[in-house]
Amino acid sequence: MPAHDTEAIRGAVAGLATDHALRAACGRAGRDAAGGRTWAAVGDRMLGHYAEVLRERTALAA
């Protein structure tokens, strides 16, 4: 949906308000998308990025 399109947003919200199956599907999709985003997983990913940067800097310094 286009940014700042209030009519499109209004229509989408109205559709969610009246369609139980759509709300349920959106809820499932959201939970699935967020499932692996725990603080531990995000922290591990960040540590991996830091380790990669350190490896690259160490290789450049050598």
Number of C-alpha atoms within 10 A of each C-alpha: 9 8 7 8 9 11 11 13 14 11 11 12 12 11 13 15 11 10 11 11 10 13 14 12 11 13 12 12 12 11 11 11 10 10 9 11 11 10 9 10 11 12 12 12 12 12 12 12 12 12 12 12 12 12 12 11 11 10 9 8 7 5
